[in-house]
Amino acid sequence: MAPDPATHRLAPACTPLRVPPRYFLQPHVFLTRASRHWVILDVHRDKYLCVDRRQFEALGPWIQGWDGVPAQDALVAVPPSPEAIALADRLRSLQMLSEQSDGAKVAHATVYAHPSDAVDPDTPEPLRRFRWTHAAVFLLSCAKASRQLRKQRFESIVASTKARKSRGVRAPAGFDIGRARPLITVFDRLRWFYPRPYLCLFDSLALIHFLAHFRLHADWVFGVKADPFEAHCWVQADGLVLNDTVGRVSAFTPIMYL
């Protein structure tokens, strides 16, 4: 049977609608925003990546959890630019982004408050009684940190540190700084005799181990700044930096904390 001419004329052309891809931030990736860049920390690869702020924010609406994401209809109507697609392809090749939602995290910049005060090493509060066990714990903590940094992947160190902290018992009133101050003083005094150059990564990790032995679980904070790029880490608890100065760490924007 021949088709009805009127019906044939009214039938619209069927053009498939291409839905732009959605991207998902992987759990080992952390973000922070600088003045002209977004800085990305990839814990899995132990690498930082600086991306031009405008370029990353052009891709942002297609990343799950991005602040101010427009409605899906608007995303379909205005697909991502070729520049945004190229950046997405690069981040996917580095396994920072995925098109699979399994295990993904929201694409938010890390929020962590800078300290308002610091432990002053010039006015130490001594222990009531120094014990050789403190020196032994110090040596074990430093040796463990040194061994981890030499033999383990950064991702593994982060995971084990987080796991121990989650198992730790924290006092209802928060971090016990009164008990921590004399221990930090002991750590600082003994540190002069440990044969390793001062380095924020090693010293922070060793202090984390040392305090954890006494059931004191502080935050291990990583920060960055751009133009030029620099990374730093320190130990902080309840607004108090334990192994640095407020002025120094305030120059860095936190990107990850454990």
C-alpha positions as CSV (number, residue, x, y, z in Angstrom):
1,M,0.0,0.0,0.0
2,A,1.3,3.5,-0.9
3,P,1.8,5.8,2.1
4,D,-0.7,8.7,2.6
5,P,1.0,11.7,1.0
6,A,-0.3,14.0,3.8
7,T,1.0,11.8,6.5
8,H,4.3,11.4,4.7
9,R,4.8,15.1,4.5
10,L,4.0,15.7,8.2
11,A,6.4,13.0,9.6
12,P,9.3,14.9,11.2
13,A,12.9,13.9,10.6
14,C,14.2,11.7,13.5
15,T,17.5,13.2,14.7
16,P,19.0,11.5,17.7
17,L,19.7,13.8,20.6
18,R,23.2,13.6,21.9
19,V,23.4,13.9,25.7
20,P,26.8,15.3,26.9
21,P,28.7,13.0,29.2
22,R,28.7,13.4,32.9
23,Y,32.0,13.1,34.8
24,F,32.7,11.8,38.3
25,L,35.6,12.8,40.6
26,Q,37.5,9.8,41.8
27,P,37.9,9.3,45.6
28,H,41.7,9.7,45.6
29,V,41.5,13.2,44.1
30,F,41.3,16.4,46.1
31,L,40.7,20.0,44.9
32,T,41.3,23.5,45.9
33,R,41.0,26.9,44.2
34,A,43.8,29.4,43.9
35,S,43.5,32.9,42.4
36,R,44.3,31.8,38.9
37,H,44.3,28.1,39.1
38,W,42.6,25.0,40.4
39,V,45.1,22.7,42.1
40,I,44.4,19.0,42.0
41,L,46.0,16.5,44.3
42,D,46.1,12.9,43.1
43,V,46.9,10.7,46.1
44,H,47.1,7.6,44.0
45,R,49.9,9.0,41.8
46,D,51.3,11.3,44.5
47,K,51.2,14.2,42.1
48,Y,49.8,17.8,42.0
49,L,48.3,19.2,38.9
50,C,47.6,23.0,38.3
51,V,44.8,23.8,35.8
52,D,43.9,27.2,34.6
53,R,40.9,28.4,36.6
54,R,38.8,29.4,33.6
55,Q,39.5,26.1,31.8
56,F,38.6,24.0,34.8
57,E,35.5,25.9,35.6
58,A,34.3,25.6,32.0
59,L,34.3,21.8,32.6
60,G,32.9,22.0,36.1
61,P,29.2,21.9,35.3
62,W,29.6,18.5,33.8
63,I,31.3,17.1,36.9
64,Q,28.9,15.6,39.4
65,G,28.5,17.7,42.6
66,W,29.9,20.9,41.1
67,D,28.5,24.0,42.8
68,G,26.0,25.9,40.7
69,V,25.4,23.1,38.2
70,P,22.5,24.1,35.8
71,A,19.6,21.9,35.1
72,Q,20.2,18.8,32.9
73,D,18.1,20.4,30.1
74,A,20.5,23.4,30.0
75,L,23.5,21.0,29.8
76,V,22.0,19.3,26.8
77,A,21.2,22.6,25.1
78,V,24.7,23.9,25.6
79,P,27.3,21.1,25.3
80,P,30.8,21.4,26.8
81,S,33.3,23.3,24.7
82,P,36.1,21.4,22.8
83,E,38.5,22.9,25.4
84,A,36.5,21.4,28.3
85,I,36.2,18.0,26.5
86,A,40.0,18.0,25.9
87,L,40.6,18.7,29.6
88,A,38.1,16.0,30.6
89,D,39.9,13.5,28.3
90,R,43.2,14.4,29.9
91,L,41.9,14.0,33.5
92,R,40.2,10.7,32.5
93,S,43.5,9.4,31.1
94,L,45.1,10.2,34.5
95,Q,42.2,8.4,36.2
96,M,41.1,11.5,38.1
97,L,37.7,11.6,36.4
98,S,35.5,8.8,35.3
99,E,32.2,8.4,33.5
100,Q,31.3,5.8,36.1
101,S,29.7,6.9,39.3
102,D,30.8,4.0,41.4
103,G,32.8,5.2,44.4
104,A,32.8,8.8,43.1
105,K,32.9,11.9,45.4
106,V,31.4,15.3,45.0
107,A,33.6,17.9,43.2
108,H,34.0,20.4,46.0
109,A,37.0,22.3,47.0
110,T,38.5,21.2,50.3
111,V,37.4,23.4,53.2
112,Y,39.6,23.5,56.3
113,A,40.1,26.4,58.7
114,H,43.5,27.9,59.1
115,P,44.9,27.8,62.6
116,S,44.5,30.8,64.9
117,D,47.4,29.9,67.3
118,A,50.5,27.7,67.5
119,V,52.4,25.8,70.1
120,D,55.3,28.0,71.1
121,P,58.6,26.0,71.4
122,D,60.2,28.9,73.2
123,T,57.9,28.5,76.2
124,P,57.7,24.8,76.6
125,E,55.6,23.1,79.2
126,P,57.8,20.2,80.5
127,L,56.6,16.8,81.4
128,R,56.2,16.1,85.1
129,R,58.7,13.3,84.7
130,F,60.6,12.5,81.6
131,R,60.8,8.7,80.9
132,W,63.1,6.9,78.6
133,T,60.0,5.4,77.1
134,H,59.3,8.8,75.5
135,A,62.7,8.6,73.8
136,A,61.9,5.1,72.7
137,V,58.5,6.1,71.2
138,F,60.2,9.1,69.5
139,L,62.8,6.8,67.8
140,L,60.2,4.3,66.8
141,S,57.9,7.0,65.4
142,C,60.7,8.5,63.3
143,A,61.9,5.2,62.1
144,K,58.4,4.2,61.1
145,A,57.9,7.5,59.2
146,S,61.3,7.1,57.5
147,R,60.6,3.5,56.5
148,Q,57.1,4.4,55.2
149,L,58.3,7.3,53.0
150,R,61.1,5.1,51.7
151,K,59.2,1.9,50.9
152,Q,55.4,2.6,50.8
153,R,53.3,4.4,48.3
154,F,51.9,7.8,49.5
155,E,48.4,6.4,49.0
156,S,49.1,3.5,51.4
157,I,50.5,5.9,54.0
158,V,47.4,8.1,53.8
159,A,45.1,5.1,54.0
160,S,46.8,3.6,57.1
161,T,47.0,7.0,58.8
162,K,43.3,7.6,58.3
163,A,42.4,4.1,59.4
164,R,44.3,4.4,62.7
165,K,42.8,7.8,63.4
166,S,39.3,6.4,62.8
167,R,40.0,3.7,65.3
168,G,41.4,6.1,67.9
169,V,39.3,7.2,70.8
170,R,38.9,11.0,70.9
171,A,38.0,12.8,74.1
172,P,34.5,14.3,74.1
173,A,36.0,17.8,74.7
174,G,38.2,17.5,71.7
175,F,42.0,17.3,71.3
176,D,43.7,17.4,74.8
177,I,46.2,20.2,74.1
178,G,47.2,20.3,77.8
179,R,48.5,16.7,77.5
180,A,49.9,17.2,74.0
181,R,52.0,20.3,74.7
182,P,54.7,18.6,76.9
183,L,54.9,15.7,74.5
184,I,55.4,18.1,71.5
185,T,58.2,19.7,73.5
186,V,59.9,16.3,74.0
187,F,59.5,15.6,70.3
188,D,61.1,18.9,69.4
189,R,64.0,18.5,71.7
190,L,64.8,14.9,70.6
191,R,64.4,15.9,67.0
192,W,67.8,17.6,67.1
193,F,69.5,14.3,67.6
194,Y,67.7,12.3,64.8
195,P,70.0,12.0,61.8
196,R,67.6,13.2,59.1
197,P,67.2,16.7,57.5
198,Y,64.1,18.6,58.5
199,L,61.3,18.1,55.9
200,C,57.6,18.9,56.4
201,L,56.4,15.5,55.1
202,F,58.7,13.4,57.3
203,D,58.5,15.6,60.4
204,S,54.7,15.8,60.3
205,L,54.3,12.1,59.8
206,A,56.7,11.3,62.6
207,L,54.8,13.7,65.0
208,I,51.5,12.1,64.0
209,H,52.9,8.7,64.9
210,F,54.4,10.0,68.2
211,L,51.2,11.6,69.4
212,A,49.1,8.6,68.3
213,H,51.0,6.4,70.6
214,F,49.6,8.5,73.5
215,R,46.1,8.4,72.0
216,L,46.3,11.9,70.7
217,H,45.0,12.1,67.1
218,A,45.7,15.4,65.4
219,D,45.0,16.4,61.8
220,W,47.6,16.0,59.1
221,V,47.0,18.9,56.8
222,F,48.3,19.4,53.2
223,G,48.2,22.9,51.6
224,V,49.3,24.4,48.4
225,K,49.9,27.8,46.8
226,A,50.3,28.8,43.2
227,D,52.3,31.4,41.2
228,P,54.8,29.9,41.9
229,F,53.6,26.5,43.0
230,E,54.6,25.2,46.4
231,A,53.2,22.4,48.6
232,H,53.5,22.1,52.4
233,C,52.1,20.0,55.2
234,W,51.7,20.4,59.0
235,V,50.0,19.0,62.0
236,Q,47.0,20.8,63.5
237,A,44.3,20.3,66.1
238,D,41.3,22.4,66.9
239,G,42.7,25.6,65.4
240,L,46.2,25.1,66.9
241,V,49.2,24.3,64.6
242,L,51.5,21.9,66.5
243,N,54.7,22.0,64.4
244,D,54.8,25.2,62.5
245,T,53.8,28.9,62.7
246,V,50.5,30.5,62.0
247,G,52.1,32.9,59.5
248,R,53.7,30.2,57.5
249,V,50.8,27.8,57.2
250,S,48.3,30.6,56.5
251,A,50.1,31.2,53.2
252,F,48.9,27.8,52.0
253,T,45.4,26.8,51.0
254,P,44.4,23.5,52.5
255,I,43.8,20.8,49.9
256,M,43.6,17.6,52.0
257,Y,43.5,16.8,55.7
258,L,43.4,13.4,57.5
